[in-house]
């Protein structure tokens, strides 16, 4: 279920501003917590963000796994020295 960037942006901008702002605040807060405490990509999307199993593929395609892994790599690098 990969949606093209233009279509994603169009759908995002169709959401009322206040709802987008709340969603962005929530997502940023949860990403920051995930970065601090770490965890798997699955934990991020299912537990922190509250999605169901069907969300794995579209969020993976959108770069979610890369973000989750980057937090882990950064943490590993900081522990090494």
N, C-alpha and C positions, 0 to 999 in steps of 0.2 A: 504494500500500500504506500509506495513512494509517491508523494505529491510534489510537483515541480515548485521551485522557489517562488515564481510569480503567483501561482495559485495559493500557496501557503500564505504569502503576504496579503493577497486579496481577502482570503478568509479571515486572517488575523485582523485586518483593518475593518472588516464588517462587524466584528464584535464591538459592542458599546465600549467607549473609552474607559469608563469606571471599572467595568469588568476586566478589561485588558490590564489596567493598572493593578488591580487586586491580584490577578493571575501572575503578572510579572513579579510583584512583591513576594508572593508565595514561592514561586519557582526560584527566585534569587536567594531567598532565605534558606530554602531546602538545599540548594546547591552549596551554599556556604557551610551549612551543617554537615553535608556529605563530605566536603573537602576537609573539614576539621576532624571528623570522626571516622571517615572512610566507610568502606562497605562495597558490596558488589553493585554492578549495574542493575541487576534484578532488584536488589534491596532499594536502590534509588527510585526506580520507577514504580515498584509495587507498594513498598512500605512508606517511603517518604512522599512520593507524589500521588499515591492512591489510584494508580491505573490498574487495569485488569490485564490478563495474559495477552489479549489481542494487541496491546500497546507495544509489545517488545519489538516487533519488526519495524514499524514506522519510526519509533524513537531511536532504534539502532541506526536505521538509514539516515536519520537526521543528525547523527553524530553523538548521540547520548553515550554510547560506549566509549568513544574517544575522550569525552569530557570526564567520565567516571575514571577511566584508566589514567588520565593525566593527573588527577588528584592523587592516585596511588603512587605514580612514578615520582611526583614532586615530594611526597612524604618519604618515600624510600631514599631519595637523594639527600634530603635534609637529615636523615638519621645516619647516613654514612659519613657525613663530615661536613 
